Amino acid sequence: MTTAAWIVLALPLAGTLIISLGYRFLGRAAGWIGTLAIAGSFAAAVVTFLKLQDQAQEHRQVAATLYDYANTVGVDAKITILIDPLSVLMILVVTGVSTLIHLYSVTYMASDRGVARYFAYLNFFVFSMLLLVLAGNFFLLIVGWAFVGSASYLLISFWFRRQTATRAGMKAFIINHVGDIGLTLGVFFLFKHFGTLDYLGVFEQAHTVSTNNGDLVAGMILLLVGAFAKSAQMPLHTWLADAMEGPTPVSSLIHAATMVTAGVYLIARMWPLFEVTPAAANVGAIVGCCTLVVAATIALTQTDIKRVIAYSTMSQIGYMVMGVSSGAYAAGMFHFMTHAFFKALLFMGAGSVIGAMAGVQDMNKMGGFRKVLPFTFVTMLIGSLALAGIPPFSGFFSKDEILADVAQRGGWHWALVVAGYFAAFLTAIYAFRLMFRVFGGKKVPEAEELAHGHLAHAEVHTNPTDGEVEDTDIGFPGPEHYIAERALPMKVAMGVLALLATIAGFLQIPTVTDEIHKFLEPTFHGSKYYDSLGPSDSFSFIGMAVGAAIGLAGIFIAWQIWSKRPGTSTVILNRFKPAYTLLFNKWYFDEVIDYAVVRPTAWVGRFAQQTFERLFINDALVGGTSLIVRAGSAAVRAAQSGLLRSYAAMLLLGLGGVALYFLLQS
Amino acid sequence: MNLSILLWLPAAVGLVAAFAPRQIAPKLVALATLVTLGLAIYLIADYDPSGGMQHVTDTMWISQLGIHYKLGVDGLNLFLIGLTTLGFAAAAVAANFRQWDKPGLFYLHLALGETAVLGAFMAQDLALFVVFFDLMLIPFYFLAGQWGVGDDRIKAVTKMVVYTFVGSLLMLGAAIATGVLSAGDGHAISFALSDLRAHKLGTSTQEWIFLLFALAFLVKMPAFPFHGWMPDGYKAMPIEVLAVFSAVLSKVAAYGFLRIVLPVFPDATAHFQDLMLILALASILYGSVMAFTSTNARLVLGYSSIAQLGFITLGIFALNDRGAQGAVLQMVNHGLVVIPLILIVGILARRAGGSEDLRDMGGIAFRAPVLATLFLISAFATLAMPGSSNFVGEFFILLGVFESKQAFAYIAFAGVALAAVYALRLFIRAMHNRPSPQVESKELSFRDGLVLVPLVAVILFFAVYPQLALHRAEKSVTATIQPAVEVTK
C-alpha cells in the first residue's frame, strides 16, 4: 500500500523530468507522456484505495517514511507520507480530474509552441498537489503547499509575453507566499506546543490540550491564513480572478478542481486541533461564509466568462471552508469532490466556447451558441445545474448537506446557513446568466460562422484582458483554436466529467447511501462533530427541498432577466447603479490592498533607494572616511600605473617569507 | 588528509601560473581549483559526524607570541570549505572562457584569494585567522582594481578597502588584546582558539572586544548600516570574481561570529544579543527593500545578500541550537545560490548589449528555456521557497528566533515576504514580458552551461537532501554555541 502511494507521487515527478529533459525532441508527444504519467498515478491511487479498504477500520491510518530530510536538534522533518481515507479521497479526485484535464489539454494546447513546457508545469503541479495531500508532517505540508503555489505561478504566467499574465502570476505568487508564511508561523506555534512536526504525533496529544489554549489558537488562525491564501478566501482572494490569465485548462485544474481546495483539505486534516480551538474554527466558518456571499455577488456582474466561473469557484470554496470549519467534514469533502467534477467541466466548456470565439472571453460578445455547440451546451448545462444545486445533480446533495450539517450546530451558525441559502439563490442566477448569455439569444457572427461549418478565426490575435496585440513571433497562445465538438480528447474529458457531475451525488444521499461519510470515518475517529452532525435527521430533507426550490427560483429569475425579457438587466443596472459599481469593481478589494499594502511598501522602497541610501549611507557615514578615500585613491592611482607588478611581487615575497619562516620553525 | 595541502595548493599553483606561458596559466589554475574542490569533497565524505575537530594540523608558529599554525575541520567549516572550493572552481572555469589582460597575474590573485579564504575558514588560532582574514582583501583589491569594470572602479575599490581595513585594524587590536589579556595565571600566552575558550575574559573586557570584532565582521558581511562600500564595490568587480566574492567572503564574517565571538566572548554575546538581532533585522528589511527597488541586476543581488546575511546573523544570535544550525546551513545555501545568479546576470548583460539594468532586459525565456530554468531554480532557492535547502536554513533560523525572542521572528517574516518580491521581480524583468529592443534572445552557450549546470545541480542536491549538511554540522554547532547558551540561561 505504501509502495503504491509512493508511486502516486513518483509518476508525475518522473513525467515532469522526462518532459523537461526532452523538451527539444518531444513536441506533441509531451502531452501524451504527461497524460500517461498522471493516468498511471491515478491507477496507483486506485490501488492504494483498494489496499486501504482491505485493512481493518482502525488500521486505516498508515505513515511511511522515506528518509530524514532535516532531522536535527530536535526538529523531526522527514519525508513522510500519511495514507488514510482523507488523503486517499484527495489523491483519487486530484489524479482522476487531472488525468482528464491533461487529456483535454492535449488538443486544447496542441498549436501552442510552449506545449512541452506546459505539460512539464502541469505534471509538476500535480506532483505538488499530491505531495501536499499525502504529506505526513507539517514540514512536507509546507513544501507541497509552496510547490503548488509556484506551479500555479508558472502556469498563470505561462503566456509570459503578456504583461497582464506576468503581473497576475506575480500577484498570485506573492499572496500565496504570504499564505506560506502564515502556515510556517502557525507550524512554529504548534511545534512549540507539541515538540514534533509529525501529524500523528501532534494529533495524539491534541485532546490533552485545554480548550482555546492561546498558543494553539494563534497557531490555528495562522494556519487559516495559509488556507485562505491558497483557497482564495477573503481578504486574500484577489489573485484568483487574475489567475484566469493562464490557459483555460489550467483554470480548470488548478483554480477550480485542486489547488484552491487545499485550504479545505488542511482544515479537515487539522480537525483534532480545530476542535480544541473553537475560536479559530469560528474564524474559518465566518470567513468562509463572508467569502461565499461576496464572491457570489461579484459573479453576478462580471462579463469575462472565465472570471464569472472563477468567482463562482471562490464562492463554492467558501461553502467548503465554512463547512469543514463548522465540523461538517464529510459534507465539505463531499462538496470538494462534486465541485471538482462540475467546476472542471464548466471551465472546459468555457474553453470550448472561447475556442469558438477565437480567443474572445467577453460575454457581451457572445450569444446563440446552443445549436452550434450542442455538446458543449449539454455538458455545460449539466455543470450549471450541478452548480445551481438542482436535483438530482451532484452539487445539490453536497451543498445542501453542508448547510444541513452547519444548521445542526445551532445558535449563531443559523446565520451562516441563511447566508448560505441566500448565496445559493445568487449562484443559480449567475450560473444561468452565463448559460443564457452564451448559448441563448441571437447568434453572434462567430456562431453564424460555425453554423456554416467554419471555426471563427481571429485576423489579429489580441490579449483578451487589455486588447494588446499578441506577440506572434513566438507562437503562443497558439494560433489555432479548438472546440469540444471537433476534438475527441476534449469530448472524452468533458463527457466523463459530465457523467460524474450527474451521478456523483448519489454516493451520499442522506440515510440512503452515505458512502463518503462511512469511508472517511477512520480519519475522523474521535471527533465530537463527525457523528453528531449526522445527515440522518429529517432536517436534511427539508433543507434539500428548500435548496432545490431556491435553485429553481434562481434559474427562473435568470431566465426572466436574460432570456425572456432582454434588456431587463440594463434596467436593473441603472436603478441600482452604486451597488452595481461596487460589485463590478469586486468590492474594491484590489484597490484597498493596493493603497494599504502595495503603495506604502513601494514608497518605503523608493525612499530607501533615492533618499536614505544617498544621504545617510553614502554621505553621512562615509563622510568621515571620504577624505581618506580620496587621498587613498589618489595614492593608489599613482601606484597603479606601473607598480602593480611590483606590488604583486612584494606580496609574493611576503608570502614566501611567511612560508619559509614556518618551514624553519617546524 | 593534511589540510596544508588543501590550503596551499591553489596559491602554489597560482605562483607557477604567474610565470607560465599565457595560454597555460588559466588552465593550470582552473585545474588546481578543481583538484582543491575534489579534496574538499573528499573531506566532506570522510568527515565523522560524531563531531570534534578533525584532520588537525597544529604546530607552534611564533612561539614567543604563542601563535599556532593550527588548522582543523569540524561541522562549522566543513561545508564552507566545500563552498569556497566550489566557488573558486566555478569562477576559475568561467574566467577561462574570457580573455584577460595579464592572465598570469589575474589567476595568481584568484588562487591567492582561494588560499586566503580557505585559511580563514580552517584557522584554529586567532592570530592565524586574523592574518588570513586580512590577506583575503589584497587579491580581491587587485582583481577589482586591475580587471574590474567601470571608470570609477579605483575609487570604489579603495572605498571598500578603507571600510574593511578599518574593521580589520580594530579586529587586529581586539585579537591582540584577547591573547594578551587571557594570558597569565600560570599559563603562557596563546592564540589557539581552544586555549582562548578555556580562559574566559572578564565581562567588561569581553564587551569592548566584542564590539570591535562585531564591527569588523559586520562591515565585511556587509550589514546595515555598514554596507556603504557594497554598491560601488559590487559594480566594480569582474562578474566571475564578484560571484565568488559575494558567495564566500561575507561568510567568513558570519563564520567568525560562530567560531570566535560566541565561544570566546559568551558573556558579551549574551549582553549584546538584542543589539545584534536589531542590526540583523534592519539588514533584512533594508536589504530587501533596496533589492526590490534597484534597477541594476547586480545590486539587486548585492542588497539581497545584505538581507540574507541578516537572516544568518539572526540565526547566530538567536543563541540556540536551532538558530545556529539554520545559520550554518544558510551560509552554505546563500553561497551556492548567489554564484549561479551572479554568473547569470553576466550572461544576461551580454544578451542585453552589455547593460546590467533590468529595464534593458526581458523576454528571452522563450528562446532560452535552459537558461530560464536554471535562473528560475536559483531564484526560487534565493527566495527560500519551501523545498529548497534555503528554506530549511530559514526555517531553522526563524524557529530559533521564534523560540528565543518571538517578536523578532514576526518582523523577520516580513523579510521573507519581501524576498519573494525582489527575487521574482528580478526573474520576470530579465526573462519575461516583451524583450527590449537591444536584447538578443538566445540560449546560453555550452560553455556557460558547463559552469551553471553543475552549480544548479548542487542546489538541487541540497534541496533534496539537506540532512547531509545538517547531520554533519549538528555536534559542532551545538558545541560552539554552548558557552553563550549557558550564559543566557
Boltz contact constraints between the chains, C-beta under 6 A:
constraints:
  - contact:
      token1: [A, 68]
      token2: [B, 467]
      max_distance: 6.0
  - contact:
      token1: [A, 69]
      token2: [B, 467]
      max_distance: 6.0
  - contact:
      token1: [A, 70]
      token2: [B, 392]
      max_distance: 6.0
  - contact:
      token1: [A, 70]
      token2: [B, 466]
      max_distance: 6.0
  - contact:
      token1: [A, 70]
      token2: [B, 470]
      max_distance: 6.0
  - contact:
      token1: [A, 72]
      token2: [B, 325]
      max_distance: 6.0
  - contact:
      token1: [A, 72]
      token2: [B, 470]
      max_distance: 6.0
  - contact:
      token1: [A, 72]
      token2: [B, 474]
      max_distance: 6.0
  - contact:
      token1: [A, 73]
      token2: [B, 321]
      max_distance: 6.0
  - contact:
      token1: [A, 73]
      token2: [B, 322]
      max_distance: 6.0
  - contact:
      token1: [A, 73]
      token2: [B, 325]
      max_distance: 6.0
  - contact:
      token1: [A, 142]
      token2: [B, 386]
      max_distance: 6.0
  - contact:
      token1: [A, 143]
      token2: [B, 386]
      max_distance: 6.0
  - contact:
      token1: [A, 143]
      token2: [B, 387]
      max_distance: 6.0
  - contact:
      token1: [A, 146]
      token2: [B, 385]
      max_distance: 6.0
  - contact:
      token1: [A, 146]
      token2: [B, 386]
      max_distance: 6.0
  - contact:
      token1: [A, 147]
      token2: [B, 387]
      max_distance: 6.0
  - contact:
      token1: [A, 160]
      token2: [B, 432]
      max_distance: 6.0
  - contact:
      token1: [A, 161]
      token2: [B, 434]
      max_distance: 6.0
  - contact:
      token1: [A, 163]
      token2: [B, 433]
      max_distance: 6.0
  - contact:
      token1: [A, 166]
      token2: [B, 428]
      max_distance: 6.0
  - contact:
      token1: [A, 166]
      token2: [B, 432]
      max_distance: 6.0
  - contact:
      token1: [A, 166]
      token2: [B, 433]
      max_distance: 6.0
  - contact:
      token1: [A, 170]
      token2: [B, 424]
      max_distance: 6.0
  - contact:
      token1: [A, 173]
      token2: [B, 424]
      max_distance: 6.0
  - contact:
      token1: [A, 174]
      token2: [B, 420]
      max_distance: 6.0
  - contact:
      token1: [A, 177]
      token2: [B, 420]
      max_distance: 6.0
  - contact:
      token1: [A, 178]
      token2: [B, 417]
      max_distance: 6.0
  - contact:
      token1: [A, 181]
      token2: [B, 413]
      max_distance: 6.0
  - contact:
      token1: [A, 181]
      token2: [B, 416]
      max_distance: 6.0
  - contact:
      token1: [A, 181]
      token2: [B, 417]
      max_distance: 6.0
  - contact:
      token1: [A, 188]
      token2: [B, 399]
      max_distance: 6.0
  - contact:
      token1: [A, 188]
      token2: [B, 402]
      max_distance: 6.0
  - contact:
      token1: [A, 474]
      token2: [B, 366]
      max_distance: 6.0
  - contact:
      token1: [A, 604]
      token2: [B, 289]
      max_distance: 6.0
  - contact:
      token1: [A, 605]
      token2: [B, 289]
      max_distance: 6.0
  - contact:
      token1: [A, 605]
      token2: [B, 292]
      max_distance: 6.0
  - contact:
      token1: [A, 605]
      token2: [B, 293]
      max_distance: 6.0
  - contact:
      token1: [A, 608]
      token2: [B, 289]
      max_distance: 6.0
  - contact:
      token1: [A, 608]
      token2: [B, 290]
      max_distance: 6.0
  - contact:
      token1: [A, 609]
      token2: [B, 293]
      max_distance: 6.0
  - contact:
      token1: [A, 617]
      token2: [B, 228]
      max_distance: 6.0
  - contact:
      token1: [A, 621]
      token2: [B, 228]
      max_distance: 6.0
  - contact:
      token1: [A, 622]
      token2: [B, 228]
      max_distance: 6.0
  - contact:
      token1: [A, 625]
      token2: [B, 162]
      max_distance: 6.0
  - contact:
      token1: [A, 628]
      token2: [B, 162]
      max_distance: 6.0
  - contact:
      token1: [A, 629]
      token2: [B, 158]
      max_distance: 6.0
  - contact:
      token1: [A, 629]
      token2: [B, 159]
      max_distance: 6.0
  - contact:
      token1: [A, 629]
      token2: [B, 162]
      max_distance: 6.0
  - contact:
      token1: [A, 632]
      token2: [B, 158]
      max_distance: 6.0
  - contact:
      token1: [A, 632]
      token2: [B, 162]
      max_distance: 6.0
  - contact:
      token1: [A, 633]
      token2: [B, 154]
      max_distance: 6.0
  - contact:
      token1: [A, 633]
      token2: [B, 155]
      max_distance: 6.0
  - contact:
      token1: [A, 633]
      token2: [B, 158]
      max_distance: 6.0
  - contact:
      token1: [A, 636]
      token2: [B, 154]
      max_distance: 6.0
  - contact:
      token1: [A, 636]
      token2: [B, 158]
      max_distance: 6.0
  - contact:
      token1: [A, 637]
      token2: [B, 154]
      max_distance: 6.0
  - contact:
      token1: [A, 648]
      token2: [B, 105]
      max_distance: 6.0
  - contact:
      token1: [A, 662]
      token2: [B, 69]
      max_distance: 6.0
  - contact:
      token1: [A, 666]
      token2: [B, 59]
      max_distance: 6.0
